[in-house]
């Protein structure tokens, strides 16, 4: 599959999203291209309100960033690494956004990213698990990191999916999150599970 086709998968249309926080006057971004730096309408999953938490004003909700090298994940048949005709599937992450709430000690970030998974020449419809990692960086220091085994059904051809992690928590400073704090999302480099054949 060519790079041009591959990058085409990253331009999937956004699902409408409710009231995402955005940072005004964002600091320079040393981590890669930024997603969610402006107001993006996305539908964040409804959660029961926390009586001790309050929505964070725009400047206090860290941006979501995504490095280009972490936005695409390819799985190949055994012995066929990087061989286009041995491609089982290819997954990509595109736009992402977030919403923040806070109490006196904790800032909770609800992260949402849109993705797409496409069946390759050697693949077949079934189920797989995508290795997605969510990190929060303050400057160069990781203050939160968690890998998520995200299950996805692969229909014939491919499909879009919406990844959501609502419980990203970091300490809440007196002035909220630092302007150098970023949420980074991408695929982990570990091997993915092969799609299960339909029985």
Buried (B, 14 or more C-beta within 10 A) or exposed (E): BEEEEBEEBBEBEBEEBEBBBBBEEBEEEEBBEBBBBEEBEBBBEEEEEEEEBEEBEEBBBBBBBBEEEBBBBBBBBEEBEEEEEBBBBBBBBBBBBBBBBBEEEBBBBBBBBBBBBBBBEBBBBBBBBBBBBBBBBBEEEEBBEEEBEBEBEBEEEBBEBBBBBBEBEBEBBEEBBBBBBBBBBBBBEEEBBBBEEEE
